[in-house]
């Protein structure tokens, strides 16, 4: 917001793109939850947010999904996996939206805050950050039931209903898998201890 690499002097074009992507990558939370709501927007509100036939979706999405499976191991050398990356983005998405929105509204008022260290948990509990995810899961479950009703009453939309219903099912599955990451384990130590073997000199 203050030092936009696209307009800074002294950078070559590839450098501008590289630095800019590292900046806007923090906005992935918005995209993640657009994907969570897009099928429901069609099934509940009737918004046609994805204009394509079933065949066109297969032709476009299957190669894209396969390319991710090929490219991801190459760039990350096995350090990241697609499934856990999806869970990570789902878990972090809404929290990042909450933190980034004030910056986008007025970046000049924001101050750097040191992350608290040495916090403890007296008992296991589900983090409050999981609450929005329950809402999104609920919306997708409601959409699935609405899809069943529209399948009967609107046969001309069968392809779209089937595609968005499958999409909702995937969202529900991913959301349920992600809830486990919000479970805060009991932690009575102020600091984590790591085993460090002695090194001979």
N, C-alpha and C positions, 0 to 999 in steps of 0.2 A: 504493500500500500504506500510506503514511503520511498522505497528505492526500487522502482520497477526496472527489472533487467532488460526489458524490451527497449527502453529509452535511455539507458545509461551509456555514457561515452566510454570508448576504449574497448568495447566487447565486439567480437566477431559474431556473425549471425548464428553459427552453431552454438556458441556460448550463450547467446541471448535465449535461444530456445531451451537449452539445457537448464539454465538457472530458472527460467520461467516455469518449466514443468515441475521443478522441485518446489516452487511456490504454490502453484494452483493444485498440486496433488493433495493438499490439506483440505480441499473442498470435496473430496470423494464422498463424504457423508451425505451431501445433497443428492448425488447421483444414486447412491445405494438406496435411499428411501424413496426416490422417484420410481426405481424398479420395484420396490415393495408395494407402491400404491397404483402403479400403472394398470395392472390387470383389473384391480377393483374399480378404477375410474371407468372402465368400460362396462363391467358387469353391474355395478351399482348405479352409476350416473349416466351410462350410455355414451360416454365420451370415446370416440374412435381415435385413440392415441397412437395406434400402430396400423397404418394403412398398407395392408399386404394380404394376399391370399395365403392359404395353408402351404401351397407348393412354394410360393415365393419365400415364405418364412423358413422353410426347410433349406432351400437353396442358399439363402443368406446366412442363416444362423449355424448350420452344421459345419461349413468350412471355417467360420469364425471360431467356433468352439474348439475344433480340431487344431487350428493354428495356435490357440492359447496353450493347448497341451504340448505342442511341439516347441514353441518359443520359450515358454516359462522355464523349463529345465535348463535351457541353453543360457539364458540371462542370469538365472539365480543359482546355477550349479548345484541344484538339489537342496538349497537352503530354505526354499519356500515351496509349499505344496498348494495346489489350487483349492482344495477343500478347506484347509485351515486359513488360507487367505480370504476366502469368502466369509468365514466365521469372524475373522479379525475385523474386516470392514463392517460387518453387521454390528458387532459389539461396539466398535469405536465410532461408528457413523454418527449416531444421535448426539453423543457427548461432544464430538467435534463441532457439530452444528451449533450446539448451545454455547460453546466457547468462541466460535468464529463469528457468529452473528453480530455481537457487540463491536467486534473489530471492523466488520464490513460497514456497520452503521456509522461509527465514529472511531476511526483508528487512532486519533490523536489523544483520546481520553484514556486509552488502555495503558496499564503499567505492568512491568514484568513482576511476576509473583513466584517466589521460590517454592518448589514442590515440598510439602511437609515430609520430613524424614522421621523414622523411628515410631511410626504410628502402630498401635496394637489393636487386636480384636479380641474382646473377651469371650465372644461366642460366635458360632457360625450364623450367617444371615445372608439374605439375598440383597444385593446392592440396589439402591433406589434407582440407579441408572437402567435397571431392567424394566421399569414400569412402561416407558414408551414402546418397548418391544412387544409387551403383552398386548398393547393397543393395536399395533400393526398386525400381529398374529390374529387377533380377534377380527379385524377388518377383513383379512383374507379368508378366514373360516366362514364369515357371513357371506362373502362373495361366492364361495363354493356352493352354498345352499341356494343362493340367488341364481347361479349358473344352472343348477338342476331345474329350477322353475322356468327359466328362459329357454332351456333346451326343448321343453314341451310346447311353449307358447310361441316361440320365434324360430321355426325350423330354417328360415333363410339365413340365420346367423350361426348355424351349427359349427362351421370351421372356426370362427372367431371365438365362440363360446368354449369350444374344446381347447383351443390354444391358451386362452386366458385362464381357464380352469386348471389346466396342468401347471401353468405359471404360478397360480395361487397355491397349489399343492406344494410346489418346490419352495415357495416363500415360507409356508407354514413349517415345512420340514427344516429349512435352514434356520428359521427363528427359534424353533424348539431346541435344535442342536446348539444354538448360541447362548441360550439361557444359562447353561451350565457354567459359562465363563463369568457370569455375574455372581456366582456363589463365593462369598467371602469366607475363607477358612479361618478357624480360630488361630490367632497369632498373639502369643503373650510375650514374645521376645521383642525388644525394641529394635534390634538389628539382626539381620540374617547372618549366620555363621557359615563359612565355607571351609572345607578341608583343604589345607595347603601342605603337601608333603615337603619335608625339609630337603633342601638342595645342598649337595656336597660341594665344597669349594676346592 
